[in-house]
């Protein structure tokens, strides 16, 4: 590997580690040029080509991660969502496409996956994206989507409350409390 500082081709690996998700190898390298000696980090991962996207009009085009990222950025503009969480969501969509094993994927499927990810990231971003993706024609369609989201959120809150205050012998409750404890310890 060429040194990014002096462009010498003589470098050596000092340390190798698996990345956090296990799909990547992180390598610390050191330039062997006696005048440079700088260290730098490289990442190695399998290069898997995502499938071709079939557009609504039947045309086909290569999957464009930049375009996907722009869609997330537009939906989440001025929203308190960490870049890392957006990156993780995009990576989950990319993996989902690759794991499907299909050579082609419909743009509608990708849009649905984006909505699923946005629903988990931010309600406002989800509604923004849905309003464009579902092509809301009037305020009523928008209102219906917001009401549906509120209903789902209330059901989710009821389930959380039940899990927090329910029977200590309930295995689902035990698992929920364990995940809460893990999340709070990860944040500290």
N, C-alpha and C positions, 0 to 999 in steps of 0.2 A: 504494500500500500504506500502511496506517495505521501510524504510529509506535507501537510497544508501550509507550513510555515516557510520551509526552504525548498520544497518540491523535490527533495532527494527521495529515491525509491527504496533506500535501505532503512527500513523500520522493523521493530520487533514487538511482539505482543508481550506485555508485562503482566496483564491480568485479564481473565475472561470470566464472565458471570452471566447467568440467565437473567433476562429481563423480568419485570414484575409479573407479566402474564404468561411467561414461559414460551412465547412465540418469537423471542428475539434474544440474540446473544450480544452482550455489551463487552467490548474489548478496549482496554487501556493499552495504548501503543506508545513507543518511544522512538524518536528519530535517532539513528545510529551515526549520523553525521557529527563529527566531533565539534564543529563550529555551532551546531544547532542544539541537539539534545532535548528538544521540546517534547512534551507528552500531549497526547490528544486521545479522544474517545471516538470509537466507531461502533456502529450497530449493524448487526447482520440478521437478516430474516429471509424466509423463503419468499420467492417472488411468484405469486400466484395471480394469474390474469383473471380479473372479474369478467363475468359474462357480458355479452352485448345487450344493450337496452333497446327494447321494442317500444317505440313511441306510440301515442294514441292514433296517429295518422298512418301507422304501419311501417314507417321508416325505422331504420336501425342505426344506432350510433354507439361508439365505445362509451363505457361507463366513465363518468367524469367526476372524480371525488371533489374537485374544486367547486363544481356546480352544486354538489350536495352540501358542501360546507357553506356556500353562499346562501342557500336556502335556510339552513339552521341560523346563520348569522342574521338574516333578515327577520326571521320569526322571533328571535331572541334579542333583537336590538333594544338596548337600554334596560335589559332584564338582569337580575342578579344571579346569573348562571355562570359557573366557573368554566373556563376554556377547557380544562381537563375533562370535565363531564361531557362537554360537547364532543371532544375528540374520542372519548370512549363510546359515545352513542354512534358516531360515524363508523368507528371500527367494528362495532357490533353489526351494523348494517352491511358493511363490506364483507365481513366473515359469513354472515347469513347468505349473501349472494354466492360466495365461493363454495360454502358447504352444501348448497343445494345441488351442486354438480351439474346444473343446467347450463347450456351454452348461451341461452338467452333468457332474459327476465323482463317482464312487462314493467313499464314505467309506473303503472298503477300500483304494482306490488311494492315498489320502492317508496312511493308516496305514502302507502299505508304503513310501512315500517317506520318512516320518518314520523308520522303522526303518533305511532306507538311510543317511540322514543321521546318525543316532545311532551306527550302526556305525563311521562315519568319525570321529566325535567322541570317543566314550568307550564302552568295552566294557561297563562296569557299567550305564551309562545305557541302552545298547541292550538288555541283558538285562532290566532293570527294565521298560522299555516293552514288550518282547516278552512278558513274563510276563502282563501285563494284556491287551495287544492280542490275543495268541493264546489267551488264557483257559486258561492251564495248569491242569489239573485235579489234578495230583499232582506229587510231587517228581521222578518219572521224566521227565516232560515237560520240567521245568526243567533236569534233568541233561543230557538230550539236546541242548537248545539250547546249554548251556555247552560241551559236548564238540564240537558242530559249530563253534562260534566258535573254540575252541582249535585245532581241526584247520585251519580257514581261516587263522588267525593263524600257525600253524607253516608252512603252505605259503607264506604271504606272507613270512615270515622267511627261508625257504629261498631264495626268489626274490631277496630283497634280498642275501643272502649271495653268491649266484651272480653277481649283477650287480656286487657290490663286488670280487669276487676273480676274475672271469672274464677272457676274452680282451679286450685293449685295442682290438681292431679290431671288436668286436661293436657295431653301431650302437645297439642297445638299451642296452647298458652305457654308451656315450658319453653318450646322452641322460639316463640315470639319474644319472650323475656330474655332468652339467651342472646338473640340477635340484637335486641336493644342494648344489652350490657356490652356486647362486642363493639357496636357502633359508638357508644359513649367512650369506651376505652381507646378506640382508634382516633377519636377526635382530640383526646387529651395528650 
